[in-house]
Amino acid sequence: MKQHYHVIVVGAGSSGIAAAVCASRSGCRTLLLEKNGFPGGLAVMGKISTICGLYRNSGKASPEFLYDGFPMEFATRMMRADSLAGPVRMGRVAVLQTRPGVFETVADEYLASQKDLDIVYGAEALRLRMDGNRIRRIDFSADGREQQVQAGAVIDATGTAAVCEMAGAPLLLPDETEQGPAILFSAEDANGVLTNRTNVIRILMKIRRAADSGDLPPGADSIGFLPEIGGKTVTVKLNLGALVVREHGSHGENFQDKAQEMKQQLIDFLQNNEDDFLHIQFSDEPGKILHRAGKRAKGMYLLTREDVLSAARFPDAVTRGCWPIEKYPASGGPRFSYLPKEAAYDIPERCLRVPGVDNLFTAGRTISADDDAIASVRVIGCCLATGESAGNLAVRFVSQNKEAGNMKFNPTNMITGEI
């Protein structure tokens, strides 16, 4: 590992992967720091098999990519890696359906192939060394020891605005009563009970009645069953918005314990009241709690609900999005607010810029957006796109400032999507 990098990306979820690949391809010495031992973030931890936000909001029988550049490239590579992968329609939207594990495999391949990219897993950013309005150094821990690296530009792709917070940037706090977390756990469904729509509707109605009568805790009926394509594994997604309200937040140990308890109550109920579930084997591992929203930077512009739903245009647009505003409130089921057909909204550069810190950029769930707008931006397709844009903005900053050093900057290497 080097002592100086032109670009340092913190967080190797979908946006961080895109940012790191795009920066390194442009000739920047790039460092990617990831706290987990693998890339992919929530897409991997949640065993995500539906990649949202990649396709135009057209309603056409054959979905069309919304993006050129890295998001389309990454999706195409996923389809080549998985013979069962491909775009499918789900109601009014189209998604890329694939098998769990493919995202991580493709991410590994991309990251390993970048000659100007170093990656440190198990890395936690600790502090920043500022020089006026620029980040000069990042201190982080990995393998039980602290290390220091100098940075030309930094991209916060943590999903929690961790770097922005250390830099003293203004933050936006999530409202988890409107965008609650979920606990995910897996089940082996050898008889295909949960791939039969009639069975699923009947089971969901029974769960709802039990929640209404008090046989299950409030919110236990906010649940979905996500079958793996080409296999017998089903991911169970239990939304925890109601638990957030009861526990006054989602980050304490008590919340973690209560979420696991709620998961077990649901499993016990199903196995005791549904004969079909006697043949379904649930994983013994604790369920993974995934947070749909985290702290965000309050950037130079705040993308709003009105911007999303009106398909707003901006002169400094760096990418776009068209996924509906998808929220999981504490009361009731998921709520979707759709854009007009064929419409997409711009995401301006100012949403990726941090006031008061010239060389800090944001990507993915960390960009500047209100609670409604981030509920559209946060999906994987849009995160790949904002990551690509953040990578290109960081490269541009480094090339125009002394931090570039002896970098052989070739702007034709920049991956750009049509706006």
DAFENRA-V317587 format. One record per residue. N is the residue number from 1. SS is DSSP state (A for helix, B for strand, O for the rest). NEAR is the number of other C-alpha atoms within 10 Angstrom. Layout:
BEGIN
N & SS & NEAR
N & SS & NEAR
END
This chain:
BEGIN
1 & O & 10
2 & O & 11
3 & O & 10
4 & B & 18
5 & B & 23
6 & B & 25
7 & B & 31
8 & B & 33
9 & B & 34
10 & B & 30
11 & O & 32
12 & O & 29
13 & O & 28
14 & A & 31
15 & A & 36
16 & A & 35
17 & A & 27
18 & A & 31
19 & A & 39
20 & A & 35
21 & A & 27
22 & A & 28
23 & A & 33
24 & A & 25
25 & A & 23
26 & O & 23
27 & O & 20
28 & O & 29
29 & O & 23
30 & B & 32
31 & B & 26
32 & B & 24
33 & B & 26
34 & B & 26
35 & O & 19
36 & O & 17
37 & O & 10
38 & O & 17
39 & O & 28
40 & O & 25
41 & O & 23
42 & A & 19
43 & A & 21
44 & A & 19
45 & A & 18
46 & O & 21
47 & O & 21
48 & O & 21
49 & O & 23
50 & B & 21
51 & B & 19
52 & O & 21
53 & O & 29
54 & O & 29
55 & B & 24
56 & O & 22
57 & O & 25
58 & O & 19
59 & O & 16
60 & O & 13
61 & O & 9
62 & O & 12
63 & O & 20
64 & O & 15
65 & B & 17
66 & O & 24
67 & O & 24
68 & O & 15
69 & O & 16
70 & A & 22
71 & A & 27
72 & A & 19
73 & A & 11
74 & A & 18
75 & A & 22
76 & A & 14
77 & A & 17
78 & A & 23
79 & A & 18
80 & A & 13
81 & A & 15
82 & O & 15
83 & O & 10
84 & O & 12
85 & O & 21
86 & B & 17
87 & B & 21
88 & B & 15
89 & B & 15
90 & B & 8
91 & O & 7
92 & O & 12
93 & B & 21
94 & B & 27
95 & B & 20
96 & B & 22
97 & B & 22
98 & O & 24
99 & O & 20
100 & O & 20
101 & O & 16
102 & A & 20
103 & A & 25
104 & A & 21
105 & A & 15
106 & A & 20
107 & A & 22
108 & A & 15
109 & A & 11
110 & A & 16
111 & A & 21
112 & A & 13
113 & O & 10
114 & O & 16
115 & O & 13
116 & O & 18
117 & B & 23
118 & B & 19
119 & B & 19
120 & B & 20
121 & B & 17
122 & O & 16
123 & O & 23
124 & B & 19
125 & B & 21
126 & B & 15
127 & B & 17
128 & B & 20
129 & B & 17
130 & B & 13
131 & B & 10
132 & O & 10
133 & O & 13
134 & B & 19
135 & B & 20
136 & B & 19
137 & B & 22
138 & B & 20
139 & B & 15
140 & B & 18
141 & B & 17
142 & B & 16
143 & O & 10
144 & O & 8
145 & B & 8
146 & B & 13
147 & B & 15
148 & B & 18
149 & B & 18
150 & B & 21
151 & B & 25
152 & B & 28
153 & B & 28
154 & B & 31
155 & B & 30
156 & B & 31
157 & O & 34
158 & O & 28
159 & O & 28
160 & O & 24
161 & O & 27
162 & A & 22
163 & A & 27
164 & A & 27
165 & A & 16
166 & A & 13
167 & O & 20
168 & O & 10
169 & O & 18
170 & O & 15
171 & B & 18
172 & B & 20
173 & O & 15
174 & O & 18
175 & O & 16
176 & O & 25
177 & O & 20
178 & O & 21
179 & B & 26
180 & O & 25
181 & O & 26
182 & B & 23
183 & B & 22
184 & B & 22
185 & B & 21
186 & B & 23
187 & B & 19
188 & B & 18
189 & B & 20
190 & O & 14
191 & O & 13
192 & O & 16
193 & A & 16
194 & A & 24
195 & A & 17
196 & O & 10
197 & A & 10
198 & A & 10
199 & A & 14
200 & A & 15
201 & A & 12
202 & A & 10
203 & A & 15
204 & A & 16
205 & A & 13
206 & A & 16
207 & A & 23
208 & A & 19
209 & A & 13
210 & A & 18
211 & A & 18
212 & A & 15
213 & A & 11
214 & O & 10
215 & O & 15
216 & O & 18
217 & O & 16
218 & O & 21
219 & O & 22
220 & O & 23
221 & O & 22
222 & O & 24
223 & B & 21
224 & B & 15
225 & B & 17
226 & B & 17
227 & B & 21
228 & O & 19
229 & O & 16
230 & O & 10
231 & O & 12
232 & O & 16
233 & B & 21
234 & B & 23
235 & B & 21
236 & B & 20
237 & B & 23
238 & B & 24
239 & B & 28
240 & O & 31
241 & A & 27
242 & A & 24
243 & A & 23
244 & A & 22
245 & A & 15
246 & A & 12
247 & A & 13
248 & O & 13
249 & O & 16
250 & O & 21
251 & O & 11
252 & O & 10
253 & A & 9
254 & A & 11
255 & A & 18
256 & A & 16
257 & A & 12
258 & A & 14
259 & A & 24
260 & A & 16
261 & A & 13
262 & A & 21
263 & A & 20
264 & A & 15
265 & A & 15
266 & A & 22
267 & A & 15
268 & A & 13
269 & A & 15
270 & A & 18
271 & A & 15
272 & A & 11
273 & A & 14
274 & O & 13
275 & A & 10
276 & A & 15
277 & A & 20
278 & A & 11
279 & A & 14
280 & B & 20
281 & B & 15
282 & B & 18
283 & O & 11
284 & O & 9
285 & O & 8
286 & O & 16
287 & O & 21
288 & B & 19
289 & B & 22
290 & B & 19
291 & O & 18
292 & O & 20
293 & O & 22
294 & O & 21
295 & O & 21
296 & B & 31
297 & B & 32
298 & O & 25
299 & O & 25
300 & O & 16
301 & O & 18
302 & O & 20
303 & B & 26
304 & O & 17
305 & A & 19
306 & A & 11
307 & A & 18
308 & A & 29
309 & A & 22
310 & O & 15
311 & O & 18
312 & O & 17
313 & O & 15
314 & O & 13
315 & O & 9
316 & O & 12
317 & B & 16
318 & B & 24
319 & B & 23
320 & B & 24
321 & B & 28
322 & O & 29
323 & O & 31
324 & O & 25
325 & B & 21
326 & B & 20
327 & B & 22
328 & B & 24
329 & O & 22
330 & O & 24
331 & O & 14
332 & O & 12
333 & O & 15
334 & O & 15
335 & B & 13
336 & B & 14
337 & B & 16
338 & O & 19
339 & O & 18
340 & O & 14
341 & O & 12
342 & O & 12
343 & O & 18
344 & O & 24
345 & B & 21
346 & B & 21
347 & B & 32
348 & B & 22
349 & A & 23
350 & A & 21
351 & A & 25
352 & A & 31
353 & B & 25
354 & B & 24
355 & O & 18
356 & O & 16
357 & B & 19
358 & B & 15
359 & B & 23
360 & B & 29
361 & B & 31
362 & B & 38
363 & O & 36
364 & A & 33
365 & A & 31
366 & A & 35
367 & O & 37
368 & O & 30
369 & B & 27
370 & O & 18
371 & A & 23
372 & A & 22
373 & A & 22
374 & A & 28
375 & A & 24
376 & A & 26
377 & A & 29
378 & O & 28
379 & O & 23
380 & A & 23
381 & A & 31
382 & A & 29
383 & A & 30
384 & A & 30
385 & A & 34
386 & A & 35
387 & A & 37
388 & A & 32
389 & A & 31
390 & A & 34
391 & A & 37
392 & A & 25
393 & A & 25
394 & A & 26
395 & A & 28
396 & A & 18
397 & A & 20
398 & A & 22
399 & A & 21
400 & O & 9
401 & O & 11
402 & A & 10
403 & A & 19
404 & A & 21
405 & O & 11
406 & O & 9
407 & O & 14
408 & O & 11
409 & O & 17
410 & O & 13
411 & A & 14
412 & A & 8
413 & A & 14
414 & O & 22
415 & O & 19
416 & O & 18
417 & O & 18
418 & O & 10
419 & O & 12
END
